[in-house]
């Protein structure tokens, strides 16, 4: 039989892992990110700084810059 302390530590580690995974998934708004990618694909580099606009948009969605 597994001691209670080991069981409790394993349960805490599992809960921590689930919490971290759900935070990482929820942090980036996918609809917002797709909008940024659409705007970037339609951007005209002759008139605007597309890369800078894309980075600002991506950050505002809560995503990590690729």
Z-matrix of the N, CA and C atoms (Angstrom, degrees):
N
C 1 1.450
C 2 1.526 1 109.47
N 3 1.315 2 116.84 1 139.80
C 4 1.460 3 122.30 2 -179.79
C 5 1.530 4 108.49 3 -79.41
N 6 1.329 5 116.11 4 132.81
C 7 1.468 6 119.02 5 178.21
C 8 1.532 7 111.40 6 -59.73
N 9 1.313 8 115.77 7 151.79
C 10 1.467 9 121.07 8 -178.02
C 11 1.520 10 112.12 9 -60.02
N 12 1.336 11 117.13 10 -36.13
C 13 1.463 12 120.31 11 -178.74
C 14 1.533 13 110.68 12 -64.27
N 15 1.319 14 117.56 13 -42.60
C 16 1.468 15 120.97 14 179.20
C 17 1.516 16 111.24 15 -65.77
N 18 1.303 17 116.50 16 -39.55
C 19 1.460 18 120.91 17 178.63
C 20 1.524 19 110.86 18 -63.83
N 21 1.315 20 115.57 19 -43.56
C 22 1.460 21 120.27 20 179.50
C 23 1.530 22 111.14 21 -64.27
N 24 1.333 23 116.84 22 -42.76
C 25 1.467 24 120.33 23 178.42
C 26 1.529 25 111.19 24 -63.89
N 27 1.325 26 117.44 25 -40.74
C 28 1.467 27 120.76 26 178.42
C 29 1.522 28 110.74 27 -64.71
N 30 1.306 29 117.11 28 -41.06
C 31 1.460 30 121.19 29 178.46
C 32 1.530 31 111.22 30 -64.44
N 33 1.325 32 116.74 31 -41.93
C 34 1.476 33 120.68 32 177.62
C 35 1.526 34 111.30 33 -63.92
N 36 1.335 35 116.93 34 -42.13
C 37 1.463 36 120.68 35 179.15
C 38 1.529 37 110.72 36 -63.71
N 39 1.324 38 116.64 37 -40.95
C 40 1.459 39 121.23 38 178.24
C 41 1.525 40 111.13 39 -63.26
N 42 1.327 41 116.18 40 -46.17
C 43 1.467 42 120.68 41 -179.97
C 44 1.533 43 110.67 42 -63.32
N 45 1.322 44 117.05 43 -39.55
C 46 1.463 45 121.31 44 178.24
C 47 1.529 46 110.18 45 -63.20
N 48 1.320 47 117.12 46 -43.72
C 49 1.464 48 121.25 47 179.34
C 50 1.512 49 112.07 48 -62.89
N 51 1.316 50 117.15 49 -43.54
C 52 1.469 51 120.99 50 177.92
C 53 1.525 52 110.10 51 -62.85
N 54 1.329 53 116.92 52 -41.48
C 55 1.465 54 121.08 53 179.39
C 56 1.514 55 111.94 54 -63.11
N 57 1.318 56 116.91 55 -43.18
C 58 1.463 57 120.52 56 179.74
C 59 1.526 58 111.05 57 -66.26
N 60 1.302 59 117.52 58 -40.91
C 61 1.464 60 120.91 59 -179.66
C 62 1.522 61 111.15 60 -65.64
N 63 1.314 62 117.20 61 -42.50
C 64 1.462 63 119.14 62 -179.04
C 65 1.519 64 111.58 63 -69.47
N 66 1.327 65 117.76 64 -32.53
C 67 1.462 66 121.14 65 176.66
C 68 1.522 67 110.68 66 -66.16
N 69 1.311 68 117.34 67 -43.16
C 70 1.461 69 121.04 68 -179.71
C 71 1.522 70 111.30 69 -64.89
N 72 1.307 71 116.94 70 -37.04
C 73 1.463 72 120.52 71 -179.64
C 74 1.522 73 110.52 72 -72.30
N 75 1.316 74 116.98 73 -42.00
C 76 1.462 75 121.22 74 -175.89
C 77 1.523 76 112.67 75 -76.67
N 78 1.324 77 117.97 76 -17.67
C 79 1.456 78 120.85 77 -174.61
C 80 1.524 79 112.60 78 -67.67
N 81 1.300 80 117.93 79 -32.35
C 82 1.466 81 121.57 80 -175.89
C 83 1.526 82 109.51 81 -102.82
N 84 1.326 83 116.18 82 119.23
C 85 1.463 84 121.88 83 178.60
C 86 1.529 85 107.92 84 -80.97
N 87 1.319 86 116.93 85 109.07
C 88 1.458 87 121.54 86 -173.92
C 89 1.524 88 112.75 87 -65.01
N 90 1.317 89 118.45 88 -38.71
C 91 1.467 90 121.16 89 179.05
C 92 1.521 91 110.24 90 -63.07
N 93 1.316 92 115.92 91 -42.34
C 94 1.465 93 121.15 92 177.78
C 95 1.533 94 110.36 93 -63.73
N 96 1.334 95 116.16 94 -44.31
C 97 1.465 96 121.12 95 -179.39
C 98 1.527 97 110.94 96 -61.30
N 99 1.316 98 116.91 97 -41.91
C 100 1.468 99 120.07 98 178.83
C 101 1.530 100 111.12 99 -65.10
N 102 1.326 101 116.83 100 -34.54
C 103 1.460 102 120.51 101 175.66
C 104 1.521 103 111.43 102 -64.09
N 105 1.329 104 116.19 103 -39.93
C 106 1.467 105 120.50 104 177.48
C 107 1.523 106 110.61 105 -63.49
N 108 1.324 107 116.52 106 -43.20
C 109 1.462 108 119.77 107 -179.84
C 110 1.528 109 111.50 108 -66.54
N 111 1.324 110 116.90 109 -36.18
C 112 1.467 111 120.81 110 177.09
C 113 1.528 112 110.24 111 -65.23
N 114 1.339 113 116.17 112 -45.28
C 115 1.467 114 120.12 113 179.64
C 116 1.526 115 110.64 114 -63.59
N 117 1.330 116 116.26 115 -37.03
C 118 1.466 117 120.06 116 179.18
C 119 1.527 118 111.38 117 -66.55
N 120 1.318 119 116.68 118 -39.25
C 121 1.466 120 119.42 119 -179.41
C 122 1.532 121 111.48 120 -69.88
N 123 1.339 122 117.35 121 -25.98
C 124 1.466 123 121.03 122 179.56
C 125 1.527 124 112.95 123 -93.74
N 126 1.321 125 116.84 124 -3.44
C 127 1.463 126 121.93 125 -175.53
C 128 1.535 127 111.53 126 -69.35
N 129 1.320 128 114.94 127 142.67
C 130 1.465 129 121.51 128 176.56
C 131 1.530 130 108.27 129 -103.01
N 132 1.325 131 118.04 130 108.66
C 133 1.467 132 120.92 131 -177.19
C 134 1.526 133 113.91 132 -62.55
N 135 1.305 134 117.67 133 -17.84
C 136 1.460 135 120.47 134 -179.88
C 137 1.529 136 111.40 135 -73.80
N 138 1.318 137 117.75 136 -25.19
C 139 1.462 138 120.18 137 -176.16
C 140 1.524 139 114.31 138 -108.45
N 141 1.339 140 118.35 139 -24.48
C 142 1.462 141 120.85 140 -178.03
C 143 1.523 142 110.99 141 -139.41
N 144 1.324 143 114.59 142 165.13
C 145 1.450 144 120.65 143 174.84
C 146 1.528 145 107.37 144 -88.89
N 147 1.315 146 116.76 145 91.12
C 148 1.463 147 122.49 146 -173.42
C 149 1.521 148 112.17 147 -61.23
N 150 1.317 149 117.00 148 -41.93
C 151 1.470 150 120.60 149 -177.50
C 152 1.529 151 111.08 150 -63.80
N 153 1.318 152 116.82 151 -43.69
C 154 1.462 153 120.95 152 179.69
C 155 1.523 154 110.72 153 -64.80
N 156 1.316 155 117.57 154 -45.11
C 157 1.467 156 121.38 155 177.84
C 158 1.527 157 111.35 156 -61.17
N 159 1.334 158 116.08 157 -40.87
C 160 1.458 159 120.73 158 179.14
C 161 1.527 160 110.80 159 -63.19
N 162 1.326 161 117.34 160 -45.66
C 163 1.461 162 121.19 161 179.99
C 164 1.526 163 111.41 162 -62.45
N 165 1.322 164 117.31 163 -41.84
C 166 1.473 165 120.51 164 178.63
C 167 1.526 166 110.69 165 -64.42
N 168 1.318 167 116.40 166 -44.01
C 169 1.462 168 121.07 167 179.72
C 170 1.529 169 110.38 168 -63.06
N 171 1.311 170 116.78 169 -45.82
C 172 1.462 171 122.27 170 -178.44
C 173 1.523 172 111.23 171 -61.25
N 174 1.331 173 116.13 172 -42.38
C 175 1.467 174 119.87 173 178.82
C 176 1.527 175 111.21 174 -66.12
N 177 1.322 176 116.58 175 -37.99
C 178 1.468 177 119.30 176 -179.61
C 179 1.530 178 112.01 177 -66.11
N 180 1.318 179 116.81 178 -20.78
C 181 1.470 180 121.21 179 176.54
C 182 1.533 181 111.29 180 -80.70
N 183 1.314 182 117.52 181 -10.51
C 184 1.453 183 120.83 182 -178.03
C 185 1.507 184 113.37 183 86.29
N 186 1.312 185 116.99 184 16.78
C 187 1.465 186 121.06 185 -178.25
C 188 1.530 187 110.26 186 -94.86
N 189 1.315 188 115.19 187 157.12
C 190 1.447 189 121.09 188 174.53
C 191 1.516 190 107.68 189 -82.85
N 192 1.318 191 116.64 190 134.09
C 193 1.476 192 120.07 191 -178.41
C 194 1.525 193 109.27 192 -63.87
N 195 1.335 194 116.89 193 128.10
C 196 1.475 195 120.04 194 -178.63
C 197 1.518 196 112.02 195 -70.31
